[in-house]
């Protein structure tokens, strides 16, 4: 357990450093002054929209658990089922686990499900992977759609639509190619078998084969359509919230602003994911700042303030809620019995890498 605690702490430290860098870039006094002038009433709908975002993303998690055979029930569950309360708490705690480098600590979600329900780890760990895949598809769709609407407002010398389209198309093709390969089982098995002879990667052949078998059902089109719809709704609520934050900084509220905000937020999420930094920190802030200045035309003070606010609402609120859940519900999610599950997982992982 301590290993995962260190991973989460390392992620939190990195997030803190990036947030401090945003404050220093903006100027602490300038940031404080801009925040004083910000209409506090606007923060209420922004926070409510964030709750809607969480609800829709939790619906993804709940849906995927059902696909792998873990029923979510009210009251005392009988295995293999998980109590709704425990499932919600685990998902909320996952917002903090996700800031670990490479999101490695998120594996704890599957170990907790194993401890609570008895469902094998190999059945539920693909759910964590699918959450990320579905979120990626949803964000790409939003960014691509908003790019079409917002592109005419781009200043040619500030943002290159061709470069942006290249990143979106490349990311989309990579995701679709990966999904296509996973859907064609003979091709997927052929690739896995050829990986067996590769140095470093070959030792993970058997775990990868088991992971693929468990993931295959989750990748069926009917499941992707439903969960991507959840993802689209979730991230679009964030885009509306971002638009309201920009309105609070004095930008005129228009449909063009909504399209710009949707593109900026969506593209920043893609860059953050590609950067592979803990919590996407650094890549997200740089992208948001550059695009706000180049597309919306904000001043340095407003750009820094908007970047600060989106970091708070996009990451920090979720992280702090997750930390609170981990502390208050530790006896439910991380009881002493979980240590045995972690030890068994680590032993299996060590054996696979030998």
Secondary structure, DSSP 8 states (H G I E B T S, - for coil): -HHHHHHHHHHHHHHHHHHHHHHHHH-HHHHHHHHHHS-TTHHHHHHHHHHHHHHHHHHHHHHHHHHTT-EEESSS--SSEEEHHHHHHHHHHHHHHTTSGGGGGGHHHHHHHHHHH---HHHHHHHHHHHHHHHHHHHHHHHHHHHHHHGGGS-TTT--HHHHHHHHHHHHHHHHHHHHHHHSHHHHHHHHHHHTTSTTTGGGHHHHHHHHHHHHGGGSHHHHHHHHHHHHHHHHHHHHHHHHHHHHTT----HHHHHHHHHHHHHHHHHHHHHT-GGGTTHHHHHHHHHIIIII---HHHHHHHHHHHHIIIIIHHHHHHHHHHHHTHHHHS-TTHHHHHHHHHHHHHHHH-
